């Protein structure tokens, strides 16, 4: 397949400045909002069931993250995804720790039936959604991303969503084609919310009008490229987190296109 034009993708996002509606978890709300602002999008953290149905159709994209899932939040997610679907607003599902607890897995699977444009998770989460394995160490994966490649392909075919499996190497598939993104740095695992940030960035690219494959590839490539540069500047997780945010703001199209390591898989 033709690889996405990452330089054009970043230009489109910044020109569009998409409004991204986030129903996300309390641990990462500030982190992902700042990441979206830094890359050039406009975040909104609207959570109440009474408001999300009205707000979701006004956004360019919706991000649904199961991180600190509660029953009221689950209700809001169902209202928001129904409203987004009715309005033609693309949305992305992040099934955080889907294989760790039954309530989480059932919620993730019910939301999957609402036809997200993209699903982004670690290997354990994707395997659980595909019905092949359970487990995971809380929000951390117990499996390497390579172990979930075929599960991701199956899940994409079954759900109609593009599926992204993230880890040391990221994989993105629409059920037929598969791309690998080899950017990133181990320091990403030492700061909370980096996976959730990847999901939010993909949401921003969806909001800029990219299709699922291009949006997922662009979001993961951006985070990976910026993480590599941040690690060169940082001495520890605290400075890495600051450098990551700064890198999202200062990233230029040409550097993204030159440094991204994207290939067919």
C-alpha positions in Angstrom: 0.0 0.0 0.0 1.1 3.6 -0.4 2.5 5.0 2.8 0.7 8.0 4.3 2.1 11.4 3.6 3.1 12.4 7.2 4.3 15.9 6.3 0.9 16.7 4.7 -0.9 15.0 7.6 0.7 17.4 10.2 0.1 20.4 8.0 -3.6 19.4 7.7 -4.0 19.0 11.4 -2.5 22.4 12.2 -4.5 24.1 9.5 -7.7 22.5 10.7 -7.1 23.0 14.5 -9.8 20.3 15.1 -12.0 20.3 18.2 -11.4 17.0 19.9 -14.0 15.8 22.4 -12.3 13.6 25.1 -14.1 11.3 27.5 -11.0 10.1 29.2 -9.6 9.1 32.6 -8.8 11.4 35.5 -5.1 10.4 35.5 -4.4 11.7 32.0 -6.9 14.5 31.3 -4.4 17.2 31.8 -1.6 15.4 30.0 -3.7 14.7 26.9 -5.3 18.1 26.8 -1.8 19.7 26.8 -0.6 17.3 24.1 -3.5 18.2 21.9 -2.9 21.9 22.4 0.8 21.5 21.7 0.3 19.6 18.4 -2.3 22.3 17.3 -5.7 20.8 18.1 -8.3 22.1 20.5 -9.3 19.7 23.4 -12.6 19.6 25.2 -13.1 17.4 28.3 -16.9 17.1 28.4 -18.0 14.1 30.6 -21.5 14.5 31.9 -24.1 12.2 30.4 -26.5 15.2 30.2 -24.0 17.1 28.0 -22.1 14.6 25.8 -25.0 13.9 23.4 -25.2 17.6 22.6 -21.5 18.2 22.4 -20.2 15.2 20.5 -21.8 16.3 17.2 -20.1 19.7 17.5 -16.6 18.2 17.7 -14.4 17.1 14.8 -13.5 13.9 16.5 -14.3 12.0 19.7 -11.8 10.1 21.9 -13.2 7.5 24.3 -10.7 6.2 26.9 -11.6 3.5 29.5 -8.8 4.3 31.9 -10.6 5.1 35.2 -14.0 3.6 34.1 -17.1 4.2 36.2 -20.7 3.3 35.6 -21.7 7.0 35.0 -18.8 7.4 32.6 -19.8 4.3 30.7 -23.3 5.7 30.2 -21.7 8.9 28.9 -19.6 7.0 26.5 -22.6 5.2 25.0 -24.5 8.5 24.6 -21.6 10.3 23.1 -20.7 7.5 20.6 -24.3 7.2 19.5 -24.5 11.0 18.9 -21.1 11.0 17.1 -22.1 8.2 14.8 -25.4 9.9 14.0 -23.6 13.1 13.1 -20.8 11.3 11.1 -18.1 12.3 13.7 -15.2 9.9 13.7 -14.1 8.4 17.0 -11.4 6.3 18.6 -11.6 3.7 21.3 -8.8 3.2 23.8 -9.8 0.0 25.7 -7.5 0.5 28.7 -6.9 -2.7 30.7 -9.7 -4.4 28.8 -8.5 -7.9 29.6 -8.0 -7.3 33.3 -11.6 -7.1 34.5 -14.9 -8.3 33.2 -16.7 -4.9 33.5 -14.0 -3.3 31.4 -14.0 -6.0 28.8 -17.7 -6.0 28.4 -17.7 -2.2 28.2 -15.0 -2.2 25.5 -16.8 -4.8 23.5 -20.2 -3.0 23.7 -18.5 0.2 22.5 -16.7 -1.7 19.7 -20.2 -2.4 18.4 -20.7 1.3 17.9 -18.2 1.2 15.0 -15.2 3.3 16.0 -13.0 4.6 13.2 -9.9 3.4 15.2 -9.1 1.2 18.1 -5.7 1.8 19.8 -4.4 -0.5 22.5 -1.5 -2.5 23.8 -1.1 -6.1 22.8 -2.9 -7.5 25.8 -5.9 -5.2 25.3 -6.2 -6.1 21.6 -5.8 -9.8 22.3 -8.6 -9.5 24.9 -10.9 -7.6 22.6 -10.3 -10.2 19.9 -11.2 -13.0 22.3 -7.8 -14.6 22.2 -6.4 -13.9 25.7 -7.1 -12.1 28.9 -4.8 -10.6 31.5 -2.3 -7.7 31.3 -0.6 -6.1 34.2 -3.3 -3.5 35.0 -2.8 -0.9 32.2 0.5 -2.5 31.1 0.8 -5.2 28.5 1.8 -8.8 29.3 2.4 -9.4 25.6 4.7 -8.1 22.9 3.0 -6.2 20.1 4.1 -8.9 17.6 1.9 -11.4 19.4 -1.2 -9.4 18.6 -0.6 -8.7 14.9 -3.0 -11.4 13.7 -5.5 -10.6 16.4 -5.5 -7.0 15.3 -6.1 -8.0 11.7 -9.0 -10.2 12.8 -10.4 -7.5 15.0 -10.2 -4.9 12.2 -12.1 -7.2 9.8 -14.7 -8.1 12.5 -15.3 -4.5 13.6 -14.7 -2.4 10.6 -12.2 -0.3 12.6 -8.6 0.3 11.9 -6.7 -1.3 14.8 -3.4 0.0 16.2 -1.3 -2.2 18.5 1.3 -0.2 20.3 4.6 -1.2 21.9 8.3 -1.2 21.1 7.1 -1.3 17.4 3.6 -0.2 16.6 1.4 -2.0 14.1 -1.6 -0.5 12.3 -4.0 -2.6 10.2 -7.4 -2.2 8.4 -7.7 -6.0 8.3 -5.8 -6.3 5.0 -2.8 -4.0 4.9 -0.5 -3.6 7.9 2.0 -0.9 8.6 4.8 -0.9 11.2 6.0 2.2 13.0 9.4 1.7 14.5 9.9 5.1 16.3 9.8 5.6 20.1 11.9 5.3 23.2 11.7 3.2 26.4 11.3 6.4 28.4 7.7 6.5 27.2 7.0 3.7 29.7 8.3 5.8 32.6 5.7 8.6 32.2 2.0 8.2 32.8 -0.4 8.8 29.9 1.8 8.3 26.9 -0.4 5.6 25.5 -3.4 7.8 26.1 -1.6 10.6 24.4 -1.1 8.4 21.4 -4.9 7.8 21.3 -5.6 11.5 21.6 -3.2 12.4 18.8 -4.8 9.9 16.5 -8.1 11.5 17.4 -6.8 14.8 16.3 -5.7 13.5 13.0 -9.1 11.9 12.5 -10.6 15.3 13.3 -8.4 16.8 10.6 -10.1 14.6 8.0 -7.6 11.8 7.7 -8.9 8.2 7.2 -8.3 5.7 10.0 -5.0 4.2 8.6 -3.5 7.6 7.9 -4.6 9.0 11.2 -3.4 6.1 13.3 0.0 6.0 11.5 0.5 9.8 11.8 -0.4 9.9 15.5 1.9 7.1 16.4 4.7 8.4 14.2 4.5 11.8 15.7 4.6 10.5 19.3 7.5 8.2 18.4 9.6 10.8 16.6 9.0 13.4 19.4 9.9 10.8 22.1 13.2 10.1 20.5 14.2 13.7 20.4 12.9 14.2 24.0 15.0 11.3 25.3 18.1 13.0 23.8 17.4 16.1 25.8 16.1 14.6 29.0 17.9 13.2 32.0 15.0 11.5 33.8 11.2 11.0 33.4 10.3 14.5 34.6 12.4 16.3 32.1 11.4 13.8 29.5 7.7 14.7 30.0 8.4 18.4 29.5 10.6 17.7 26.5 7.9 15.5 25.0 5.3 18.3 25.2 7.7 20.9 23.8 8.5 18.5 21.0 4.9 18.2 20.0 4.8 22.0 19.7 8.1 22.5 17.8 7.8 19.5 15.5 8.0 20.5 11.8 6.6 18.7 8.8 10.0 18.0 7.2 11.5 16.5 10.4 8.5 14.2 10.9 8.7 12.9 7.3 12.5 12.5 7.5 12.6 10.8 10.9 9.5 8.6 10.8 10.3 4.9 10.3 7.1 3.6 8.7 7.1 0.4 6.5 4.7 -2.3 5.3 4.6 -5.2 7.7 
